[in-house]
Amino acid sequence: MVKVRKRILKRSYKKKQYRYERHYLEVPTRFNDLIAELYGRQVNIEMEKTQNELLIRLRVELRREGNPAICRDNKNSCFEVIHR
C-alpha cells in the first residue's frame, strides 16, 4: 500500500504570500533498493489513469561505464508502480 501525501508550502515575496501545494508518494521500504538506483539520474515520468487504477512509469536511460553516450542494449530501464 502506498500513501499519497499533500504538502502546503508558503513563501513570502515582496509583501505577498504565495501558497504552493505539492503531492508526493511515500514509497515502502521494500522498494528502497530499486529507488536507490535512480538517485542522481534523469528520470522520465509517465502517468496513465484508468477507472480504478493509476499507473506511474519511471524510465531512466542506463548507460555503460566509460562511455556515457552508449545505452545498454539500446533500451530504457522501466520501473512501474501500480496504485489501486
C-alpha positions in Angstrom: 0.0 0.0 0.0 1.3 3.4 -0.9 0.1 6.7 0.7 -0.4 9.9 -1.3 0.6 12.9 0.8 0.0 16.6 0.3 2.3 19.4 1.5 1.4 23.1 1.5 4.4 25.5 1.1 4.0 29.2 1.9 6.5 31.7 0.6 6.7 35.4 1.1 7.8 37.7 -1.7 7.5 41.5 -1.9 4.9 41.7 0.9 2.8 39.0 -0.6 2.4 35.4 0.4 2.3 32.6 -2.1 0.9 29.2 -1.4 2.0 26.0 -3.3 0.6 22.5 -3.0 2.8 19.5 -3.6 1.7 15.9 -3.8 4.0 13.0 -3.4 4.1 9.3 -2.8 5.6 7.6 0.2 7.5 4.6 -1.2 7.5 1.5 1.0 11.0 0.5 2.3 10.9 -2.8 0.4 11.4 -0.7 -2.8 14.5 1.2 -1.4 17.0 -0.8 -3.5 15.1 -0.1 -6.7 14.7 3.6 -5.9 18.3 4.0 -4.9 19.4 3.0 -8.5 17.6 6.1 -9.7 19.4 8.6 -7.5 21.2 11.3 -9.5 19.9 10.2 -12.8 17.5 11.8 -15.2 14.1 10.1 -14.8 11.1 10.5 -17.2 7.7 10.0 -15.6 4.6 8.8 -17.4 1.2 8.6 -15.8 -1.8 6.8 -17.0 -5.2 6.8 -15.3 -7.9 4.3 -15.8 -11.2 3.8 -14.0 -9.8 2.0 -10.9 -6.0 2.4 -11.1 -3.2 4.9 -11.6 -0.1 3.6 -13.4 3.1 5.6 -12.8 6.0 4.6 -15.0 9.6 5.8 -14.3 12.0 5.5 -17.1 15.8 6.0 -16.9 18.4 5.6 -19.5 21.0 3.1 -18.5 24.5 4.0 -19.6 27.7 1.9 -19.7 30.7 3.0 -17.6 33.4 4.7 -19.6 31.1 5.8 -22.5 28.0 7.7 -21.3 26.7 8.0 -24.8 26.0 4.3 -25.3 22.9 2.9 -23.7 22.9 -0.8 -22.6 21.1 -2.9 -25.3 19.7 0.3 -26.7 16.7 0.0 -24.3 15.4 2.1 -21.4 15.0 0.7 -18.0 11.5 0.8 -16.6 10.1 0.7 -13.1 6.3 0.6 -12.6 4.3 1.5 -9.5 0.6 0.5 -9.6 -1.8 2.1 -7.2 -5.2 0.6 -6.9 
